[in-house]
Amino acid sequence: MKTTRRPFRRALSALVLATGGLALSAAIWVSGSHAFAWGTLAFYTVASLLTYRWASGRGDVAAILGASGDERQRAMDRDATAITGLSAMVVALVGAIVSVVRTGSPGAFGVVCFVGGATYAVALTVLRRLR
């Protein structure tokens, strides 16, 4: 199956990365750490350029980054996203437990656990009705 590459879709992954890096750099700048902000901005600029270059190539990862993958590549992307979400929730849960032991409150980790659980429940409900 031949997939067509669109320049905007290739650039979208790099644009999202650059936007996040710019926002993070601005936050670091506002906090007063100007040298670290410049370093962060430089890192995200290079990472964005490499991502654009990688999305312009051939292969599974390039197809996924360019949002033009076939069924197998989309399944790989979905599975990788699911594994990423699960590992992030495990880290949040462990962080909440440690935070409760140390301070008596789950803190920000508890918020992440709540948002993750609520998102999963809503997504499961919506997907069940759509399928």
Buried (B, 14 or more C-beta within 10 A) or exposed (E): EEEEBEEEBBBBBBBEBBEEBBEBBEEBBEEEEEEEBEEBBEEBBEBBEEBBEBBBEEEEBBBBBBBBBEEEBBEBBEEEEEEEEEEEBEEBBEBBBEBBEEEEEBBEBBEBBEEBEEEEEEEEEEEEEEE
